[in-house]
Amino acid sequence: MVTNIIDKAPGKPLPKPLAGLTFVLMWAVAIVLFSIAHLVTDPQAGAFVVDTGLVLLSVGFSMLFIDWARTAVRALFFGLIAIGLFAIADFGQILVMTYTLRILVPLLALYMPVNRISANFRIFA
């Protein structure tokens, strides 16, 4: 029987202890950022501190559901992009962009477990 489905592994697997350590470190830094955000006197900088914590929480949560090292590096890279976009939105006072990112970043992190569970289902295979 010939099959046209190629299931190649996308690189090296991500070790679970490394994923767990990344999760704990990012959540710890995010909690510290949330704790010191009220001490920042500039309102835009305070919002940026909170939004940076939000990105770290989201990326840390998604690390628990990532299986490959290359995917983990991409998640960290997209987290850096999100922090940059939050910097532009917060310091530029673009409220629509800020609130859109505040909704979109955690939503994409919550899609990670759904993606991992649904990857095991084959519809027409």
Secondary structure, 3 states (H helix, E strand, C coil): CCCCCCCCCCCCECCHHHHHHHHHHHHHHHHHHHHHHHHCCCHHHHHHHHHHHHHHHHHHHHHCCCCEHHHHHHHHHHHHHHHHHHHHHHHCCCHHHHHHHHHHHHHHHHHHHHHHHHCCCCCCC
